[in-house]
């Protein structure tokens, strides 16, 4: 008999909250370090505190929704979600890679784009670690 796993709503909410708080904290530390190391121009809005917090929240929330959908529709939710998250992380770097030379952010450099890309890693890691562990229950 095959063990079936389903979403644990309470576990997923707990995992989302911990992933969000951990990612927000890690990203604020990274953002502050990047601000000093890269001499970020004041006009470069993507590396401001509100923007980083907003997009961290969007990323972790999107990851939680994706996990719930994967858990609902697949036989192997943890493995499938991990593969999906790896692809999603790579895809999330595309807009950052397009920033240098963008008319919207003329001050964007490759260093600033790479710094933004680094900010995607804590939410991805915490989501991959926590959602399968706390967000599933055996049925």
C-alpha angles and dihedrals in degrees: 000000000000118000112236123207126204135182116282102211094199092045092048092050090050091048090048092051094048092044091049095047093044093046093046091051094046092045093050090054091047092045092052092048092047091048090058099036097047099034090233113211114243088236094059097099099180090072097048119112096249093049094048092048092047095050092042088055092047091049097049092043091049090049091052092050091047090050092051091051093047091048090050097049108032137069094222106037100170096050094040092049093050091053092046091049092052091053092044091053091053092047091048089062093060096082090048091052089053095054100085106085093016114141089218092060107025090168092061115120131183088255092055091047091051090048090054090048090055089058090065092063103071094053091046094049096045092046093051092047100043109032097060092041099048103016099065134071130186116250 
